[in-house]
């Protein structure tokens, strides 16, 4: 861990620049993916990547250059290139960043259980093979797969103001999916799709429930195959955490990214229905809605001590009692907008500049057990595990589909239904939030593949949520 830090410090100290501020962000990451499909091990996938981004500030103008050449000469060339770019664009710069604060902290952040070794590659494949083999023998079960991917990331940030920030993180993503078909219809059931990723060690595999899950997941796929279609019409909606995370991601996370609100994403991933004037004024949801940016839950995917621009991360309420308070805006967006944000300036690797990204975006638990949530519904439906999503470029109107549906009548769970879907408008939808589950319903989840930016950046995002109830939502089945 941090094997290259001493050499990086030495080479950084030897760099020469006339810039008033310069920094180096070194990233080294490796990734492996294992999969067993229909009892056959697929070829493992391995990758490694390493390089550094050099950033300068010259007369209030910032520019950057990246390099995979980590020699003293390679780093110096990248620094000089960044400085040359800053001077070239000075006449076109819209901002003078000389008054922007400069980070100077020194800190190490390490994932939970980072020092604990993982099972061997052969043992991991054996585990996946055993899970695959436990899928029942039924001609209707036409496809199934057990998988495990892991990423290791080490990052060091140094700047000429004395900052030294190091992160060592390990991410695991267990997966399991089964598809059933009767020749007329097919239905799939999974262990939360790709959304059980966490930071830490092999305890993640046990915590997510992968071990011994294959027979249950297969049975649920067969139940869906025989289930009736979801009825259409307004119903109360009970969303479980593995669907809540998609709802949070698309209709709270992306709309609150400050660079999107300022127009930076207009060309690629759209805009936002939120305006800068809404902060402190817009009632985003009911008074039960409390949303936090929280980098303090160690196992969550985007837990860290400082973001990629060196800003210290701390838990902050973005929405409290339904009222919109602050955006997902890093140091640059805060400087541009004059609004308080959070430490969420993040890059996907060494050759991308940090931009405003979701990190850990969570809904705080309420006070009702799952049984109490169900008992409070007279005419409704429970949905879990996202399988499709569609939302407009302002992140306002949406339509989401789930794998699993179960009707609720007079406070009791009833029959299973397939193809459950729902739609709404973000602010109206959150305004219909009527009950929030307690800590016993709360799950820490996350996605490995949130895309944004030009050139595109794919990052890991954490979402933790309890189960939640929404009143009178437009629900429909696969025929609608």
Secondary structure, DSSP 8 states (H G I E B T S, - for coil): --TTHHHHHHHHHT----SSEEEEEEEEEEEEEEEEETTEE---EEEEEEEEEEEEEETTEEEEEEES--SHHHHHHHHHHHHHHHHHTGGG-S--GGGS-----EEEEE-TTTTS----HHHHHHHHHHHHHTS---TTEEEEEEEEEEEEEEEEEEETTS-EEEEEEEEEEEEEEEEEE-SS-EEEEESSTTTB-EESSTHHHHHHT-TT-HHHHHHHHHHHHHSEE---EEEEEEE-HHHHHHHHIIIIIGGGBHHHHTTTTTTTT---S--GGGTTT-B-S-TT--EEE-TT-TTSTT--SB-TTS-B---EEEEETTEE---B--HHHHHHH-----S-EE-SSTTS--EE---BEEE---SB-HHHHHHT-SEEEEEEEEEEEEE-TTS-EEEEEEEEEEEEETTEEEEEEES-EEEEEHHHHHHTEEEEB-GGG-EEEEEEEEEETTTTEEEEEEEEE--EEEEEEEEE-TT-
